[in-house]
Amino acid sequence: MKNQVLKVTNLTKSFNSGAQEVQVLKGVDFSIYEGEFVSISGPSGCGKSTLLNIMGILDTPDSGEYLVDGIQVANMNSSQRAQIRGDRIGFVFQSFNLIDELTVLENIALPLKYRGDSFEVRQARAKACLQKVGLADKGDLFPNQLSGGQQQRVSIARALAGDSGIMLVDEPTGNLDSKNGDAVMELLQALNQQGTTIVLVTHDPRYAGMAHRNIQLSDGMIVSDGVKSASEGSQNLHTSVEVD
Ligand SMILES: Nc1ncnc2c1ncn2[C@@H]1O[C@H](COP(=O)(O)OP(=O)(O)OP(=O)(O)O)[C@@H](O)[C@H]1O
C-alpha cells in the first residue's frame, strides 16, 4: 500500500462577493497517495483553483481538515507552514509567476534560498532541474527572453528544485498554444513516471486523461473520483512534439 501524502476532509471555503457570501467548496474529501498522477476537472468556477490553493498552503479553508504527511496544517504556525510548503510542495501556476528581474537559474534557485540551502547547493540543484526540463542552455537568460512554453518549463523546474516529491499544477497549459501545452503535459507525465506525485487542475479532457485518476468537481462538491482500470491505462498524446 502506498503512503498517503495529502488528505482533505470535509473542506469548505466561502468568499464574499459584494454583499453575498458564496460557498465555493461545500465539503470535499479525498486522499492523494505517493506516486499518483491525479487530475481535477470540472466547469469554470466550480472551485478547482480554490481547492488547489488550499492544498498548496497558499490559502486556508473555513472548516475541515488538511493533512500533509499526516500532519494537520491548521495546527501549524506560519513558519511551520512555510517550511512544509518548501519541503513538500512544488506549485506550478497557469501564469508561470517567474520574477522578470531574475535569471532563469536565479528563479529556480530562489525557493532554496528561503529554506537556507548554501549557494553551491542552490546552483547545483537549479542546474540539474533546468536540465531535467530540457533547458540546460537557458540558465543565464531572463524569463522574457523565453517563449511561454519555455517559461512554464522553468516554473516546473522551480517546483522540482525543492525535491518535494509533490507537485500541484494549476492549468499549466492555459496560456500556451497546443504544441507547447502538449510538451508541458508530456514533461509532467515523465516526471510522474520518475516518481513525482502530481495533482493537476485542468479543464482539458485530453490532459485530464493523461492522469491515472480523475476527480470531477461540480459546484464545490466531488461528483466522481475514479481510478482508471489497467486496460484503460493513462493516455499518451502520441505527438512528436518539438519544444522551442
Ligand atoms: N479571492 C476571491 N474572492 C472572491 N471570490 C473568489 C476568490 N477566489 C475565487 N473566488 C470565486 O470562487 C469561485 C471558484 O473559483 P475558482 O477559481 O476556484 O474556480 P475554478 O474552478 O478554478 O475556475 P476556472 O476553471 O475558471 O479557473 C468563483 O466564483 C470565483 O469567482
PDBQT file of the ligand as one rigid body, heavy atoms in Angstrom, charges set to zero:
ROOT
HETATM    1  N1  LIG A 301     -10.315  35.637  -3.616  1.00  0.00    +0.000 N 
HETATM    2  C1  LIG A 301     -11.589  35.503  -4.017  1.00  0.00    +0.000 A 
HETATM    3  N2  LIG A 301     -12.540  36.391  -3.661  1.00  0.00    +0.000 NA
HETATM    4  C2  LIG A 301     -13.825  36.241  -4.060  1.00  0.00    +0.000 A 
HETATM    5  N3  LIG A 301     -14.258  35.233  -4.829  1.00  0.00    +0.000 NA
HETATM    6  C3  LIG A 301     -13.366  34.333  -5.229  1.00  0.00    +0.000 A 
HETATM    7  C4  LIG A 301     -11.984  34.409  -4.855  1.00  0.00    +0.000 A 
HETATM    8  N4  LIG A 301     -11.324  33.346  -5.408  1.00  0.00    +0.000 NA
HETATM    9  C5  LIG A 301     -12.246  32.649  -6.079  1.00  0.00    +0.000 A 
HETATM   10  N5  LIG A 301     -13.473  33.231  -5.977  1.00  0.00    +0.000 N 
HETATM   11  C6  LIG A 301     -14.720  32.741  -6.591  1.00  0.00    +0.000 C 
HETATM   12  O1  LIG A 301     -14.837  31.378  -6.243  1.00  0.00    +0.000 OA
HETATM   13  C7  LIG A 301     -15.393  30.627  -7.328  1.00  0.00    +0.000 C 
HETATM   14  C8  LIG A 301     -14.469  29.470  -7.642  1.00  0.00    +0.000 C 
HETATM   15  O2  LIG A 301     -13.254  29.988  -8.174  1.00  0.00    +0.000 OA
HETATM   16  P1  LIG A 301     -12.067  29.031  -8.624  1.00  0.00    +0.000 P 
HETATM   17  O3  LIG A 301     -11.009  29.906  -9.202  1.00  0.00    +0.000 OA
HETATM   18  O4  LIG A 301     -11.703  28.123  -7.524  1.00  0.00    +0.000 OA
HETATM   19  O5  LIG A 301     -12.776  28.181  -9.767  1.00  0.00    +0.000 OA
HETATM   20  P2  LIG A 301     -12.160  27.247 -10.894  1.00  0.00    +0.000 P 
HETATM   21  O6  LIG A 301     -12.965  26.001 -10.898  1.00  0.00    +0.000 OA
HETATM   22  O7  LIG A 301     -10.697  27.116 -10.707  1.00  0.00    +0.000 OA
HETATM   23  O8  LIG A 301     -12.469  28.100 -12.197  1.00  0.00    +0.000 OA
HETATM   24  P3  LIG A 301     -11.675  28.247 -13.605  1.00  0.00    +0.000 P 
HETATM   25  O9  LIG A 301     -11.728  26.902 -14.270  1.00  0.00    +0.000 OA
HETATM   26  O10 LIG A 301     -12.495  29.274 -14.350  1.00  0.00    +0.000 OA
HETATM   27  O11 LIG A 301     -10.293  28.715 -13.279  1.00  0.00    +0.000 OA
HETATM   28  C9  LIG A 301     -15.603  31.614  -8.455  1.00  0.00    +0.000 C 
HETATM   29  O12 LIG A 301     -16.957  32.018  -8.435  1.00  0.00    +0.000 OA
HETATM   30  C10 LIG A 301     -14.699  32.765  -8.108  1.00  0.00    +0.000 C 
HETATM   31  O13 LIG A 301     -15.204  33.973  -8.597  1.00  0.00    +0.000 OA
ENDROOT
TORSDOF 0
